[in-house]
């Protein structure tokens, strides 16, 4: 029996990279043409939010709609991708799906019950916009950039990684005046960042440079949020 220190991270990978990327191809084929509709809807929401920003409180309805849309996206990714596709090749994916469902419930609570306000102008909001645009327009291009067919693109609302990155962008745009809402926001931050770390570890173990981009997105979001302290 080999000594434990001779093992490498790749020895614990339960699937081949080719199998992993094939999941997205099957998923995209099953749900086409939902992909462009999801991206266009999210871009329209971003335009709506940007229009209401000068009005202060006028941005709150856009935040609530955005939280509701993200709740649906996290639940859909859990029910349509993590459980039926990812779990058969990775036993941990069932636990991931449970976390995604809980995140969806938290976002739904944020949309319907929490006190919300738009984050003050500055670098935080600009980085949130940047992460949102990356999740919607940049992340799907990584398949082709990494030499994979475009049919394996990861799209917001269908794939977990761009959905988590878009959520970080949303959270940078949202603020909360009350303690319960602040705790809810912290939970939402924790789950989104945790997924970025988990997925980055998986991708880097597979030898994919996309893992570094996920880590960069999480670190950038944390750096943008760190100076901000919501007031009571």
C-alpha positions in Angstrom: 0.0 0.0 0.0 1.4 3.4 -1.0 2.2 5.9 1.8 -0.3 8.7 2.2 2.3 11.4 1.4 2.8 10.0 -2.0 -0.8 10.9 -3.0 -1.5 14.0 -5.1 -4.7 16.1 -5.2 -5.6 14.6 -8.6 -5.6 11.1 -7.0 -8.7 12.1 -5.1 -10.6 13.4 -8.1 -13.6 11.2 -8.8 -14.0 12.0 -12.4 -12.0 13.0 -15.5 -12.0 16.6 -16.6 -13.5 15.6 -19.9 -16.4 14.0 -18.0 -16.9 17.2 -16.0 -17.0 19.5 -19.0 -19.3 17.1 -20.9 -21.9 17.8 -18.2 -22.3 21.4 -19.3 -22.6 20.3 -22.9 -25.5 18.0 -22.0 -27.1 20.6 -19.8 -26.9 23.3 -22.4 -28.4 21.0 -25.0 -31.3 20.1 -22.7 -32.2 23.7 -22.0 -31.4 25.5 -25.3 -32.5 28.3 -26.1 -32.9 29.4 -22.4 -29.3 30.6 -22.2 -29.7 33.8 -24.3 -33.0 34.6 -22.6 -31.4 34.4 -19.1 -28.5 36.6 -20.1 -30.7 39.2 -21.7 -33.1 39.2 -18.7 -30.1 39.7 -16.3 -28.7 42.5 -18.5 -32.0 44.2 -18.6 -32.2 44.1 -14.8 -28.7 45.6 -14.5 -29.8 48.4 -16.8 -32.9 49.0 -14.7 -30.8 49.1 -11.5 -28.3 51.5 -13.0 -31.2 53.8 -14.1 -32.6 54.0 -10.6 -29.3 54.5 -8.7 -29.4 58.4 -8.8 -32.8 58.2 -7.1 -31.6 56.3 -4.0 -34.6 54.5 -2.6 -35.9 54.0 -6.1 -33.4 51.2 -6.5 -35.0 49.1 -3.8 -37.6 47.5 -6.1 -34.9 46.6 -8.5 -32.9 45.0 -5.7 -35.9 42.9 -4.6 -36.5 41.7 -8.2 -32.8 40.9 -8.5 -32.8 38.9 -5.3 -35.9 37.0 -6.4 -34.3 36.2 -9.8 -31.1 35.0 -8.1 -33.2 32.8 -5.7 -34.8 31.1 -8.7 -31.3 30.7 -10.3 -29.7 29.1 -7.3 -32.7 26.7 -6.9 -32.7 25.9 -10.6 -29.0 25.1 -10.7 -29.4 22.8 -7.7 -32.4 21.0 -9.1 -31.4 20.8 -12.8 -27.6 20.5 -12.7 -26.1 19.6 -9.3 -28.5 16.8 -8.4 -29.2 15.1 -11.7 -25.9 15.7 -13.5 -23.1 16.4 -11.1 -24.1 14.2 -8.2 -23.7 10.9 -10.2 -20.0 11.6 -10.7 -19.3 13.4 -7.4 -21.0 12.2 -4.2 -20.4 15.6 -2.5 -22.7 17.4 -5.1 -25.8 16.3 -3.2 -24.5 18.4 -0.2 -23.7 21.2 -2.6 -27.2 21.1 -3.9 -28.6 21.4 -0.4 -26.4 24.5 0.1 -27.8 26.0 -3.1 -31.4 25.4 -2.0 -30.7 27.1 1.3 -29.1 30.0 -0.5 -32.2 30.3 -2.7 -34.3 30.5 0.5 -32.1 33.2 1.8 -32.3 35.2 -1.4 -36.1 34.8 -1.4 -36.3 36.1 2.2 -34.1 39.0 1.1 -36.5 39.8 -1.8 -39.7 39.6 0.3 -39.0 40.5 3.9 -35.6 42.2 4.5 -35.1 46.0 4.6 -32.8 46.9 1.7 -31.1 49.9 0.2 -28.7 50.4 -2.7 -25.0 50.5 -1.6 -23.5 54.0 -1.7 -21.7 55.0 -4.9 -18.0 54.2 -5.2 -15.6 51.3 -6.0 -17.9 48.8 -4.4 -20.8 49.4 -6.9 -18.4 49.6 -9.8 -16.8 46.3 -9.0 -20.2 44.8 -8.4 -21.1 45.9 -12.0 -17.9 44.4 -13.3 -18.5 41.1 -11.7 -22.1 41.0 -13.0 -20.9 41.7 -16.5 -18.2 39.1 -16.3 -20.7 36.5 -15.1 -23.1 37.2 -17.9 -20.8 37.9 -20.8 -17.2 36.9 -20.0 -17.5 33.6 -18.1 -19.3 31.8 -21.0 -16.4 32.6 -23.3 -13.9 30.7 -21.1 -14.9 27.4 -22.8 -13.6 28.6 -26.2 -10.7 30.4 -24.6 -9.6 27.2 -22.9 -10.0 25.1 -26.1 -13.3 23.5 -25.4 -16.4 23.7 -27.7 -18.7 26.6 -27.2 -21.5 24.1 -26.4 -19.7 23.6 -23.0 -20.1 27.2 -22.0 -21.1 27.9 -18.4 -24.1 30.3 -18.4 -25.6 32.3 -15.6 -28.7 30.6 -14.2 -27.8 27.2 -15.5 -24.2 26.7 -14.3 -23.1 27.2 -10.7 -19.9 29.3 -11.2 -21.3 32.3 -13.1 -24.4 32.2 -10.9 -22.2 32.5 -7.8 -20.1 35.3 -9.4 -23.3 37.2 -10.4 -24.5 36.9 -6.8 -21.3 38.5 -5.5 -21.9 41.4 -7.9 -25.5 41.7 -6.6 -24.4 41.7 -3.0 -21.9 44.5 -3.7 -24.9 46.6 -4.9 -27.1 45.8 -1.9 -27.0 47.2 1.6 -29.2 46.8 4.6 -30.1 49.2 7.4 -31.3 46.6 9.9 -29.5 43.9 11.9 -31.6 41.0 10.7 -31.0 41.9 7.1 -27.3 42.4 7.7 -27.0 38.9 9.1 -28.9 37.6 6.1 -26.6 39.4 3.7 -23.6 37.9 5.6 -25.0 34.4 5.1 -25.5 35.0 1.4 -21.9 36.3 1.1 -20.6 33.2 3.0 -22.4 30.7 0.7 -21.4 32.4 -2.5 -17.8 32.8 -1.5 -17.7 29.2 -0.2 -18.9 27.9 -3.6 -16.2 30.0 -5.4 -13.6 28.3 -3.1 -14.9 24.8 -3.6 -15.2 25.1 -7.4 -11.8 26.8 -7.6 -10.3 23.9 -5.8 -12.0 21.4 -8.1 -10.9 23.2 -11.2 -7.3 23.7 -10.1 -7.1 20.0 -9.2 -8.3 19.3 -12.8 -5.5 21.6 -14.1 -8.0 24.2 -15.3 -6.8 27.9 -15.0 -10.5 28.8 -14.6 -10.0 28.1 -10.9 -7.7 31.1 -10.5 -10.5 33.3 -12.0 -13.0 32.1 -9.5 -10.6 32.8 -6.7 -9.9 36.3 -8.1 -13.6 37.0 -8.3 -14.1 36.1 -4.7 -11.1 38.0 -3.5 -12.1 41.1 -5.5 -15.6 41.0 -4.1 -14.3 40.7 -0.6 -11.8 43.6 -1.1 -14.6 45.8 -2.5 -16.9 45.0 0.4 -14.4 45.2 3.2 -14.3 49.0 3.6 -18.1 49.2 3.7 -19.8 49.1 7.0 -23.6 49.2 6.8 -25.0 51.7 9.3 -27.8 50.9 11.6 
